[in-house]
Structures are given as structure tokens and as C-alpha cells.
């Protein structure tokens, strides 16, 4: 009987085109957009050409300072700032009169760089210009000191050698935030419509009373519906994860280079799949409670919104924490432990103690929420509209 109810609910979930769109296609579209957004974010303007507004007096000698910057295009104008305001350039550079001549004579010279810090392109261009002019400034300073017979060690008494504790691609940290966020959102977005329909929808359509009059045990009915929500979430999560993995592999460069599992690839993939299934089951228990509480589908969706928002909080907490700084709490708290464990796995770290804590924590809270849902479902005031 349990299997029959489960298969019937699964067919109903995927028979409705609207539900199918919200359950499968919408998460895939959302995660695809996030993938390409983060790829463009870490590309840092590679291959981009930036327009820099300069005065008409800006000649070949001044342009030679930027000879190593092939992606800077100069736009000469009588008023560079006005050119920037009109959108014909993303930044403007204004040099004092006879800039290079003044520097050669040791006279005062100035540079004014105008841009918009709220614009990514403008920020990138200003960084390029600042880096170039800083290098030129050091070169001029060194030349002047040498001409006076001064040792260059006066302005550089020591050197700084910075080393990273990890040799991994720096973009792996961004990927460690992206994958768990995508997975949790996809599971939540995919399972939410089904969860709302299986309980609140039955009450709204006045079919819950007839369903309870059948000789089927309430616990069996509840378990079948819970399995349906968990299955839909798992299917959505695995489908989205597969699509995103294929997109990263074949359609991105920077994100693809950040992934390197080495000899532990299959173990890491297997653990990721287990976490996807377990998180879907945990999420199903939460969504089941919100659906039982709601008298209508709309009310149920209102209750489930905070559950969806919870998946965003770990992103803000975990992003700035190194894998060597993760503690017991990060793996014991549900939802956060998904981000923590996947972050370790994406860095190629397999800590069996953390894996056991994460799996155990999710199972305990999943069972706890399921028991709460069962207690509610056994009382008529929660299941009768």
C-alpha cells in the first residue's frame, strides 16, 4: 500500500506541467544563470577593452606609459569628465599640463583619475591605470635616487614574500560557496510546490477528508507523502547538480580550473550524492510541517519561505572561514553543515569525523522534524480545513 500511494503521488507531481516547470526547469535555469554569473565575476575582465577618456594634449609619449595595457583604448576629448558622464568612456584621466616634461625637470605634476566605483568596468580600468602609474612613479623615484648617488635600499629596506597555505586555485573558494548554494536552493525550489500541494493542496481541494476515510493508516499515508517530497527534492538536486557540473566542465574556463579532486574524485562525488539525498530528506521534513500548518497552498508557501531563506545564511557565514577554521558547530548545525562539508570536499579534504557528524546531525534533525509532522498529522485540527 505504501508503494502504491508513493507512486501515485509521484505521478501526480510530474503530471502537472506547472509543477514540472517549477520543480525541474526553474531550478536548472536559476543555477545556470548563477554559474555564468560567477564565471564572469572571476574572469576579472579578461578579454575586455576599456575606453579611457583623456585630453587632446595626451600624445604618443603619454600613451607609451600604457604600452603594456593592450585592453585600454584612449578616447581623446576636450573635456574627459564630460565624456565619461555621457557614457562614451568608463573612466577619465586628466594629467597636469606638460606632465612628462615637469617630471623630467623635477617639477610638480599631478594626475586626476575619475571613475565610478559602483561600475565593475570602471573599477577594473581604474585599477589598471593606477597600477601602471604606480609602476611609473617607482621608476621615476629610482632614477632620481640613482642620479644623486643614493642606494635604492633607502626606499625599499625590505621585501615581502607572501605565501598561501594552500596551493589550490583561489577560485575554488568561490566554487565552494556556489555549489552548496545552488544545491540547497534547487532542492528547496524543486520540492516546495510538491510539498504545498500534497498537504495544504489536499485541504484546499476538500479531498483530505475523503483520503482519511480510506482504510489506509495515517502514518503510512504521511510517510508516502514525505517520501514523495524527498524524492522530488532529490531528483531536482541531482539534475541541477549534473547540469551545473556539465556547464562548468564544458562551458567555463576559470571555474573548471578550480576543480581538482585528484585520486579522491569518486569518493568526493559519492559523498556529495549522499549529502544531496540526505539534505533532500531533511528539507522534506521541514516542508511537510509547513504544508500541514497551511490551510491553503498560498498559506503553506508563506510558511515555507523562511525555510528557503535559511539556505542563504550559511553563505554569509562560511564564505570568510578557511577550511582549517571549521569547528564542530559548523558540522553539527543543519543546513550550515551542508556548506561546511561540501567546502571541505571541494578543497579535496576528506575528514571522516566531520562526515560522520554531518550525516548524524542531519539524520537526527530529520527524524525530529518528521516526528513533529506526524504528531500534527495525527490530529484532525491540522488536517481538516
PEQUI-V249368 format. One record per backbone hydrogen bond with DSSP energy under -0.5 kcal/mol. CO is the residue of the C=O (numbers start at 1). NH is the residue of the N-H. If there is no record, write none. Layout:
BEGIN
CO|NH + CO|NH
END
This chain:
BEGIN
1|5 + 2|6 + 3|7 + 4|8 + 5|9 + 6|10 + 7|11 + 8|12 + 9|13 + 10|14 + 11|15 + 12|16 + 16|20 + 17|21 + 18|22 + 19|23 + 20|24 + 20|25 + 21|26 + 24|28 + 25|29 + 26|30 + 27|31 + 28|32 + 29|33 + 30|34 + 31|35 + 32|36 + 33|37 + 34|38 + 35|39 + 36|40 + 37|41 + 38|42 + 39|43 + 40|44 + 40|45 + 41|44 + 43|46 + 45|48 + 50|52 + 50|73 + 51|53 + 51|90 + 51|91 + 52|75 + 53|93 + 54|77 + 55|58 + 57|59 + 59|63 + 60|64 + 61|65 + 62|65 + 63|66 + 64|67 + 66|69 + 68|70 + 69|72 + 71|50 + 71|73 + 73|52 + 74|76 + 75|54 + 77|56 + 79|83 + 80|84 + 81|85 + 82|86 + 83|88 + 83|89 + 84|87 + 90|116 + 91|53 + 92|114 + 93|55 + 93|95 + 94|112 + 96|99 + 98|102 + 99|103 + 100|104 + 101|105 + 102|107 + 103|106 + 110|96 + 111|113 + 112|94 + 112|114 + 114|92 + 115|117 + 116|119 + 119|123 + 120|124 + 121|125 + 122|126 + 123|127 + 124|128 + 125|129 + 126|130 + 127|131 + 128|132 + 129|133 + 130|134 + 131|135 + 132|136 + 133|137 + 134|138 + 135|139 + 136|140 + 137|141 + 138|142 + 139|143 + 140|144 + 141|145 + 142|146 + 143|147 + 144|148 + 145|150 + 146|149 + 151|154 + 152|155 + 152|156 + 159|161 + 160|162 + 169|172 + 170|173 + 171|175 + 172|176 + 173|177 + 174|177 + 174|178 + 175|179 + 177|181 + 178|182 + 179|183 + 180|184 + 181|185 + 182|186 + 183|187 + 184|188 + 185|189 + 186|190 + 187|191 + 188|192 + 189|193 + 190|194 + 191|195 + 192|196 + 193|197 + 194|198 + 195|199 + 196|201 + 197|202 + 199|203 + 200|204 + 201|205 + 202|207 + 202|208 + 203|206 + 207|211 + 208|212 + 209|213 + 211|214 + 217|221 + 218|222 + 219|223 + 220|224 + 221|225 + 222|226 + 223|227 + 224|228 + 225|229 + 226|230 + 227|231 + 228|232 + 229|233 + 230|234 + 231|235 + 232|236 + 233|237 + 234|238 + 235|239 + 236|240 + 237|241 + 238|242 + 239|243 + 240|244 + 241|245 + 242|246 + 243|247 + 244|248 + 245|249 + 246|250 + 247|251 + 248|252 + 253|257 + 254|258 + 255|259 + 256|259 + 258|260 + 261|264 + 262|265 + 264|268 + 265|269 + 266|270 + 267|271 + 268|272 + 269|273 + 270|274 + 271|275 + 272|276 + 273|277 + 274|278 + 275|279 + 276|280 + 277|281 + 278|282 + 279|283 + 280|284 + 281|285 + 282|286 + 283|287 + 284|288 + 285|289 + 286|290 + 287|291 + 288|292 + 289|293 + 290|294 + 296|300 + 297|301 + 298|302 + 299|303 + 300|304 + 301|305 + 302|306 + 303|307 + 304|308 + 305|309 + 306|310 + 307|311 + 308|311 + 309|312 + 309|313 + 310|314 + 312|315 + 312|316 + 313|316 + 313|317 + 314|318 + 315|319 + 318|321 + 322|325 + 323|326 + 327|330 + 327|331 + 328|331 + 328|332 + 329|333 + 332|334 + 333|337 + 334|336 + 335|339 + 336|340 + 337|341 + 338|342 + 339|343 + 340|344 + 341|345 + 342|346 + 343|347 + 344|349 + 345|348 + 348|350 + 349|351 + 350|352 + 351|355 + 352|356 + 353|357 + 354|358 + 355|359 + 356|360 + 357|361 + 358|362 + 359|363 + 360|364 + 361|365 + 362|366 + 363|367 + 364|368 + 365|369 + 366|370 + 367|371 + 368|372 + 369|373 + 370|374 + 371|375 + 372|376 + 373|377 + 374|378 + 376|379 + 379|382 + 379|383 + 380|384
END
